[in-house]
C-alpha cells in the first residue's frame, strides 16, 4: 500500500467522528485544481510510511479514535485496499472512503464485504464537462454514473461533494448536477483553495455570495446542502 501521509487526529475529515486520515498515492485523474498534486503525479517520489507503522499507531489509539478516513490520490486504484481496510476494521475502527467514483466495482465490493461505513464521492462537474474537469479527453462517465446510483441506494451514510472553481463551473452545471443526483441525502460545495501543491496553479474561487447562490440552485434537488471552506 502506497501510504504517503498520516494525520493522527482530525475532527474534519469524518463527519461526527474523531478520526485519523490516511493519504494514499496515485490517481487516475488529472484534475487541474487537485490540491494533492505531488501524490497524484509523483507518488513514488514522496516519502512513504510503512503499513505496519500506521496499523500500530491506530491500535495504540483505538480507545481515542472512532474511525479512519482513507483518501488520496484515489484509494480505489489499489487492489490491496480491501486487505488493508480489513486490518483497520480488526482494530475496531470505522472507515470512511474518499473516492472519485471511477471504480464502482471496488466500491460495491467494499460495501458487500462490510468494509466501509461512510462514502464521500467527488462530483467533479456536470456530465458534459466531466472530461475537462478531470483532465481526460473523451472521458466516459458511465462508471461515474454507476457509482452515484449505487451509493445512493446502498444504505450507507454518504455525501457527494464538488470543489467549485470559477474557471470550470457555471450556474448551469449545478442545475444539471441537481437533476443528476436528485434525491441525494447530502451534497457539499467546497470553495477552491490553492494549497500550494496544485496541479495547475492560477485558478480562482467564487465569492461566498456566489457559492450561496449555487446552494439555492441545488435546494430543490438534495436534502442537505452545505458549504465548506468559506471564510
C-alpha positions as CSV (number, residue, x, y, z in Angstrom):
1,X,0.0,0.0,0.0
2,X,1.4,3.4,-1.0
3,X,0.9,5.5,2.2
4,X,2.3,8.9,1.9
5,X,0.6,10.8,4.6
6,X,-1.0,10.2,8.0
7,X,-2.9,12.6,10.2
8,X,-3.3,11.0,13.6
9,X,-6.3,13.1,14.7
10,X,-8.9,15.1,12.8
11,X,-12.4,16.4,13.5
12,X,-12.9,17.5,9.9
13,X,-12.5,14.5,7.6
14,X,-15.0,12.1,9.1
15,X,-18.3,13.8,10.0
16,X,-19.3,13.5,13.7
17,X,-16.3,11.2,14.4
18,X,-12.8,11.7,15.8
19,X,-10.7,10.1,13.2
20,X,-7.3,9.6,11.7
21,X,-6.7,10.3,8.0
22,X,-4.5,8.1,5.7
23,X,-3.3,9.5,2.4
24,X,-2.6,7.1,-0.4
25,X,-0.6,7.9,-3.5
26,X,-1.6,7.7,-7.2
27,X,-4.7,8.7,-9.1
28,X,-6.4,8.0,-12.4
29,X,-7.5,11.6,-12.8
30,X,-5.6,14.8,-13.6
31,X,-7.9,17.5,-12.2
32,X,-6.3,20.9,-12.7
33,X,-7.4,22.1,-9.3
34,X,-6.1,19.0,-7.5
35,X,-4.6,20.1,-4.1
36,X,-2.5,16.9,-3.7
37,X,-0.7,17.2,-7.0
38,X,2.5,15.6,-5.7
39,X,0.6,12.5,-4.6
40,X,-1.1,12.3,-8.0
41,X,1.8,13.0,-10.3
42,X,4.8,11.7,-8.4
43,X,3.7,9.3,-5.7
44,X,6.9,7.2,-6.0
45,X,9.0,10.3,-5.1
46,X,7.1,11.1,-2.0
47,X,8.2,9.8,1.5
48,X,6.3,6.7,2.4
49,X,5.0,5.4,5.7
50,X,5.1,1.6,6.3
51,X,1.7,0.0,6.6
52,X,2.8,-1.7,9.9
53,X,3.6,1.7,11.4
54,X,0.2,3.0,10.6
55,X,-1.6,0.0,12.0
56,X,0.5,0.0,15.1
57,X,-0.4,3.7,15.7
58,X,-4.1,3.1,15.1
59,X,-4.1,0.1,17.5
60,X,-2.4,2.3,20.2
61,X,-5.1,5.0,19.7
62,X,-8.1,2.7,19.3
63,X,-9.6,3.9,22.5
64,X,-9.3,7.5,21.4
65,X,-10.2,7.3,17.8
66,X,-13.6,6.4,16.4
67,X,-12.7,6.0,12.7
68,X,-10.3,6.3,9.9
69,X,-10.6,8.3,6.7
70,X,-8.8,6.8,3.7
71,X,-8.2,9.4,1.0
72,X,-5.6,10.2,-1.7
73,X,-4.9,10.4,-4.5
74,X,-7.5,7.9,-5.3
75,X,-7.7,4.9,-2.9
76,X,-9.7,2.6,-5.2
77,X,-6.9,2.2,-7.7
78,X,-5.1,0.0,-5.2
79,X,-6.0,-3.7,-5.5
80,X,-4.9,-4.4,-1.9
81,X,-7.2,-1.7,-0.5
82,X,-9.7,-4.3,0.9
83,X,-7.0,-6.2,2.7
84,X,-5.7,-3.0,4.2
85,X,-9.1,-2.0,5.4
86,X,-9.8,-5.4,6.9
87,X,-6.8,-4.8,9.2
88,X,-8.2,-1.5,10.3
89,X,-11.6,-3.0,10.9
90,X,-10.0,-5.7,13.0
91,X,-8.7,-2.9,15.3
92,X,-12.3,-1.9,15.8
93,X,-12.4,1.4,13.9
94,X,-15.0,2.7,11.4
95,X,-13.8,3.5,7.9
96,X,-14.7,6.4,5.7
97,X,-13.7,6.2,2.0
98,X,-13.0,9.2,-0.1
99,X,-13.3,8.4,-3.8
100,X,-13.7,9.9,-7.3
101,X,-16.2,7.2,-8.1
102,X,-14.3,5.8,-11.2
103,X,-14.1,2.3,-9.8
104,X,-17.7,1.2,-8.9
105,X,-16.7,-2.4,-8.8
106,X,-14.3,-1.7,-5.9
107,X,-16.9,0.4,-4.1
108,X,-19.5,-2.3,-4.4
109,X,-17.1,-4.9,-3.2
110,X,-16.1,-2.9,-0.1
111,X,-19.8,-2.4,0.8
112,X,-20.7,-6.0,0.2
113,X,-17.8,-7.1,2.5
114,X,-18.9,-4.6,5.2
115,X,-15.5,-2.9,5.0
116,X,-16.6,0.8,4.8
117,X,-19.1,2.8,6.9
118,X,-19.2,6.1,5.1
119,X,-18.6,7.1,1.5
120,X,-17.6,10.5,0.2
121,X,-17.7,10.8,-3.6
122,X,-16.5,13.7,-5.6
123,X,-18.9,15.0,-8.3
124,X,-16.4,16.8,-10.4
125,X,-18.8,18.7,-12.6
126,X,-21.9,18.2,-14.9
127,X,-21.6,15.1,-17.0
128,X,-21.0,17.1,-20.2
129,X,-18.0,18.9,-18.7
130,X,-16.5,15.9,-16.8
131,X,-13.6,15.3,-19.1
132,X,-12.4,18.8,-19.0
133,X,-12.7,18.9,-15.2
134,X,-10.8,15.6,-14.6
135,X,-8.2,16.4,-17.3
136,X,-9.0,13.5,-19.6
137,X,-10.2,14.0,-23.1
138,X,-13.2,11.9,-24.3
139,X,-13.9,10.8,-20.8
140,X,-16.6,8.1,-20.4
141,X,-18.8,8.9,-17.5
142,X,-20.6,5.6,-17.3
143,X,-18.6,4.4,-14.3
144,X,-19.2,7.7,-12.5
145,X,-23.0,7.3,-13.1
146,X,-22.9,3.7,-11.9
147,X,-21.1,4.8,-8.7
148,X,-23.6,7.6,-8.0
149,X,-26.6,5.2,-8.5
150,X,-25.0,2.6,-6.3
151,X,-24.0,4.9,-3.5
152,X,-27.5,6.5,-3.3
153,X,-29.1,3.0,-3.0
154,X,-26.5,1.1,-0.9
155,X,-27.9,2.1,2.5
156,X,-24.6,3.5,3.9
157,X,-24.2,7.1,5.1
158,X,-22.7,9.1,2.2
159,X,-22.0,12.5,0.8
160,X,-21.4,13.9,-2.6
161,X,-19.1,17.0,-2.9
162,X,-17.8,19.4,-5.6
163,X,-14.8,21.6,-5.4
164,X,-16.1,24.8,-7.0
165,X,-13.7,26.5,-9.4
166,X,-14.6,29.7,-11.2
167,X,-12.9,28.7,-14.4
168,X,-14.6,25.3,-14.5
169,X,-18.1,25.6,-13.0
170,X,-21.1,27.8,-14.0
171,X,-24.7,28.0,-12.6
172,X,-26.0,25.8,-15.4
173,X,-23.6,23.0,-14.3
174,X,-25.3,22.9,-10.8
175,X,-28.8,22.7,-12.4
176,X,-27.5,19.6,-14.4
177,X,-25.8,18.1,-11.3
178,X,-29.0,18.7,-9.3
179,X,-31.1,16.8,-11.8
180,X,-28.5,14.0,-11.9
181,X,-28.3,13.4,-8.2
182,X,-31.9,14.3,-7.4
183,X,-33.0,12.8,-4.1
184,X,-29.4,12.6,-2.7
185,X,-29.1,12.8,1.1
186,X,-26.2,15.3,1.2
187,X,-24.1,17.4,-1.1
188,X,-21.3,19.7,-0.2
189,X,-19.9,22.6,-2.2
190,X,-16.3,23.2,-1.4
191,X,-14.7,26.5,-2.1
192,X,-11.5,26.1,-4.2
193,X,-8.3,26.9,-2.3
194,X,-4.7,27.0,-3.6
195,X,-2.9,24.5,-1.3
196,X,0.5,25.4,-2.7
197,X,0.6,21.9,-4.3
198,X,-1.9,22.5,-7.2
199,X,-1.7,20.6,-10.4
200,X,-2.4,23.8,-12.5
201,X,-1.9,27.0,-10.4
202,X,-3.7,30.2,-11.3
203,X,-7.3,29.1,-10.8
204,X,-9.7,31.1,-8.7
205,X,-12.6,30.7,-6.4
206,X,-16.1,32.1,-6.3
207,X,-17.2,34.5,-3.6
208,X,-19.2,33.4,-0.6
209,X,-22.3,35.0,-2.0
210,X,-21.9,33.3,-5.3
211,X,-21.5,29.9,-3.5
212,X,-24.7,30.6,-1.6
213,X,-26.4,31.2,-5.0
214,X,-25.3,27.8,-6.2
215,X,-26.6,26.3,-2.9
216,X,-30.0,27.9,-3.7
217,X,-30.0,26.4,-7.2
218,X,-29.5,23.0,-5.7
219,X,-32.1,23.3,-2.9
220,X,-34.9,21.6,-4.8
221,X,-32.9,18.6,-5.6
222,X,-30.9,17.5,-2.5
223,X,-32.0,17.0,1.1
224,X,-28.9,18.6,2.7
225,X,-26.7,21.2,1.0
226,X,-23.8,22.8,2.9
227,X,-20.8,24.9,2.0
228,X,-17.2,24.1,3.1
229,X,-14.1,26.2,3.1
230,X,-15.8,29.6,3.0
231,X,-14.4,32.4,5.2
